[in-house]
């Protein structure tokens, strides 16, 4: 299951790169008007007097990304119960590294933007890692990459995603609608009842999950969090069939759709930014500089620094085929923040100019991190023999 997960994420990262590049090319071509028109296309879903009306961009960010977060929730639950986060020894290093990889980028961003209260809303943008992009770069290095290193990066990114979920829930929640929150709570109770009754069919969970998503969307809490909540109620085991796991079966079926459709669509509709007015003064201004340095400097210092301390204090032991140089290379790759960083940036800012600044910082920081991580890992891996 884990090898399949890594294979899909690696391939998805390469496709995601293509989708982001295509968006950049179109948005800086004579066809830019068509790109903007596509994102602003109104889409309305209504049943009787109940309706949800949003531009296409928000349907992607609030709707399709809820499915992405649902998959993250499934992966997180599996890893916590039977995977890389299921025991203290397995979970400690990626947990420590993820904490460092969130704290240091946030501190760097705050240090650069401390005098601008509006810009400070983006403090969480450089704290996130794009697992698909990072694993896609790792896949380019081929079979020399130890499997244990891929597991470390995956577990770290999943913990990182959990941190991002908490940040979104606590810091990027709008004015709350009491009635919608009550209905969302009732929906969660219904999911709990299904789980306690031992229901293993997926359809009832998905139907209640759709209701939950609707009320969370209306409540002011970001709708993608409904996907995470739903995932934690999907049963891992079927008492009547020990060989079948509802959670793992659903994850297996859903993963290709997220990897090869949802993430590329998100990348395409969010990566477009007009580069014609980008000058040195713009790049070195508060928001893009904070994001860029948070991703490129903060991530590598936080992830590698915390990991190094954990190893030197004998809190954790590295696998025999993984070196500290490889950990440093991976720490650079965690600075590829693309999907989650863009997503958090869209929550932090409403002004299109500020969102454009976020995109510039994310693209610059992710590019620097990806190239540097690839080069460091290539040198580190060249020091070990080819696998037999």
Secondary structure as UniProt FT lines:
FT   HELIX           2..27
FT   TURN            30..31
FT   HELIX           32..39
FT   STRAND          42..47
FT   TURN            48..49
FT   STRAND          50..55
FT   HELIX           56..58
FT   HELIX           59..64
FT   HELIX           65..82
FT   TURN            84..85
FT   HELIX           88..113
FT   TURN            114..115
FT   TURN            117..118
FT   HELIX           119..122
FT   TURN            123..124
FT   HELIX           125..127
FT   HELIX           131..140
FT   HELIX           142..144
FT   HELIX           147..171
FT   HELIX           178..196
FT   TURN            197..198
FT   HELIX           202..219
FT   HELIX           224..231
FT   TURN            232..233
FT   TURN            239..240
FT   TURN            242..243
FT   HELIX           246..257
FT   HELIX           258..262
FT   HELIX           263..271
FT   TURN            276..277
FT   HELIX           280..283
FT   HELIX           286..293
FT   HELIX           294..298
FT   HELIX           299..312
FT   TURN            313..314
FT   TURN            320..321
FT   HELIX           324..333
FT   TURN            334..335
FT   HELIX           338..348
FT   HELIX           352..381
FT   TURN            382..383
//
